[in-house]
Amino acid sequence: MKYRVETATKKNTKEFYKPNEDYFLVDRNNGIFIILDGVTRDKIDGIYPDPSPACEVSKIFIDKAYNYIMNVSSKESDYLKIIKNAFVEGNKEIEKFNHSYLGSFLPGTVGIIAIIKDNKLFYGYIGDCIGILLNKQMKKEFTMCQTKLIHEHIKEFTAYEIRHNICNNIRHPYSYGVLDGREGAIDFIVTGEIKLDKYKELILLTDGLEQIIKEMSIKELFFSNATELLNSKFCDTSTDDKTVITVRMNLDENNIKNC
């Protein structure tokens, strides 16, 4: 399968001192696409950490997860198992980094791993990044925001309670997952597969871009490139970092050359 892949990322403009904590990887030759959103940190003595440990663990995760996929996929054909184990191995690598971390709020990240193989999309996700498939007439969102309930009830808890008692605690009714090295994160990894016969494009987005999915028409989404999506009037880039990966699929050689 041939692809046209476009990426775009923007650092938030509200908090100028805060580095871009989104991270992504594109391997079009092997149909592997990973997008991550590092969890925002607290300031320390009034200063935001730079380099950000959230960005560091995102890089650590991608390196480990991608290398695991590449090493195992030549011997294993169960891509859902591969993706699940890639999350597990990446989370273990984050645990090594966090083992020596002195603070109580562990650095973490959330995101999506997508693999296109044999005219199917295999995916896994944790957290609140967004994944959709579409063509000119229809779209399918295959991720669900895991932080929806805690956002609705956020005023009922302290930051400490949310981070330590709710995050990665599958037994809590408002729980959600973060890859921060804790084993509980694994309970929140969702995997699945979708046949691609009906779809022409895959879009992966970090959180904060859900308004684009709600407000833009299917045709607008389909005919917009990654930069246009990021610059959409429905996208508020001030409040958080934003990243988009668009993957146009089933292109013939002429389409590839003309892109």
N, C-alpha and C positions, 0 to 999 in steps of 0.2 A: 504494500500500500504506500502511495506517495502522499506527502504532506506539504502544506505551506504553514509554517509556524511563525507566529509573531509574539513578541513579549513587550511589555511596558511596565515600568514601576516608577512610583513617585513617593518621595519622602513627605511626611506631613508638613504643612506650612505653619501650623499653629505653634508648635513647640520646636523652635528652631534648633534648640540644643540637643534634641533627641535624634539619634541616628536612625537610618532606615533599618528596621528589624525584620522586613520581609526577605525571603530568600527563595530561589527557584533553580531548577535544573531542567534542561531540555536535551534529550538524546533522540533526534528524529530518526537516526539509522536503526535504532532498536525500539522505537515507539514508546519511550519512557519519558514521562512528564511528572515532575514533582514541584509542588508549591507549598511554601511554609510561611507562617506568620508567628514571629517570636512574641511571646507574651510581654506586654509592657512592664517595665520595672518601676520601682520606687526610686525617688531621689535619695541620695545619701549626703547628709549635711548640706542639703539644698542644691546638690549637683547631680545631674543624671549621668549614670555610668557610661563612659565611652572609651574603649569599645564596650558595647552592650553585651552582657552575658547571654541575653536572649538571642542575639544574633549569632553569638559563638556556638550555642547549642544547636541552632538551626543548621549551621554549617557542618557541625559534627554529625548530626542526624543524617543529612543528605549524603555525606561522604560514605558513611557506614551502610545506609540503606541501599544506595545505588550500587556500591561494590558488592553487596550481598546478592542483589538481583542479578548482576552480571555474572557472578561466579556460579550461581545455582541454576539459572535459567537454561543453561546448556545441558543440564542433567535432569531437570525437573520440569514437567509440563503443566502442573497444577498451579496456575498463576495466582489464584486466590490465596493458596497456601504460601506461595512465594511472597506476596505482598504482606500478608499477616506477619510472616516471620521477619520480613524486612523492617516492619514497625518494631517488632520485639527487639531485634538486634540493634536498631538505631536508638531505642529507648535505653537499652543496656549501656550503650556508649555514652549517652547523656548522664547516666547514673555515675559513671566513672569520673566525668567532669565535675559533677555536683558533689561527689564524695568529699572533696576538700573545700567545698564552698562554705563559708563561715556564716552566712545569713540564714534566716529561717524561711525566707521566701525563695524557693528553689527556682532557678532559671528554667524556662520551658518553652515549648513551641507547639503549634498545631498545624495540620495541613492535610494534603491529599497526595497520594501516589496513584498515578494512572498509567496503565500499560495497554497499548493497542496491539492486538495479536489475532491473526486468523479472523479478521473482520468482526472482532469483538472488543469491547472495552472492559478491561478488568480494573477494578478500583478499590482503594481503601482510604478511609479518612478518619480523622479524629478532630473534634473542636468545631469551629464555625466558619471554615473556608467554604467556598461555593463551587459546585461542579454542575455544568449543564451540557446537554446534547441538543442539537437543533438542526433543522433544515429551514426552508423558506416558509413552511406552513405550520410547524409545530416545534415545541421545545419540551425537554424533560429535565427537571432538576433531580439529580440522583444523590444529593447530599441533604442532610437535615441539620439545622443549627442546634448544636448541643447546649448552647448557653442561653437559649430562649427563656427557659423557666427561671434561671438564676437572675437574669436581667429584669424579669418581671417582679421578682421578690427581693431585689438587691438591698432595699432599704431596711429589710428585716434582720440583716446580719452585718457583723463587722467584717472588715477585710480579712482579719485573721481567721474567722470562722469559715469564710468562703474558701480561702486558700488551703486550710488545713483539715476542715471537717466535711467540706462539700466537694471540692475538686478531687477527682479520681476516687470518689467514694460511691460505688454503684448502688449502695443501699439508701443513699439520701434521695428524696424525691426530686430535688432540684440539681442533681449532680451533673457534672460534665467532665470531659477528659482533657488532659494536657500531658504532653510528652515531657516529663521532668525527671525521669529516672525511676519513679515509683512504680511498683508492679501493678498498682490499681489502674494505671493508664491503659493497660492492655484490655480491660473490660469494656472500654469505650471505642475500640477500633471496629469500624463497620466495613465490611467488604461486600462486593457484588460484581456481577457481570451483566453486560447489555449487548445484544446483537446490534450491529451498526448499519444494517440494511437500510433503515429509514432515515439515518442521520448523516449529515455532511460536515458538521463542525462540533468540536469539543472546546468548551471554554472553562478555564479554571481561574478563580478569583479569590483574593484574600477578603476577609470580612470588611464590612463597611461599604461594599459595592452592591449589596442586596437591592438597593433602591433602583439600580440600573435594570436588574432582572424584573422588578415589578413594573417600572414605568415605561421602559422602551418596548416598542412593538417587536414581534418576532422578526420581521423583516429588517428593522433597524439593528437589532442584535446581530443578525446573520450577515448583513452587509457592512458592518463596522469592523475596522481592524482594532488591534489591541490599544493603540494610542488614542484612537477616536473614542473607544469605550472609557478610557481613563479620563479623557477630557470632556466627557458628556456633561451636560447641564445638570444631570441627575446625580453626578458624582461629587461629593463634598470631600476634597482632598485635604482639608485643613485639619480634620480630627484624627486621622490615622494614616499610616503608610498604606499605599494601595499598589497591588500588583495584578496583572492580567496575563494569562497565556491563552492564545487562540490557536487552534489546530484545525485547519481545513483539510478534510480527508478525501480519499478517492479521486485524486487529481491525476490526469493523464500527463504525458510528457510535455505537450504543448502548454498546458496550464502551468506546469512547474516552471518552464522557461519564461513564460510571460508574467509571472508573479513578481 
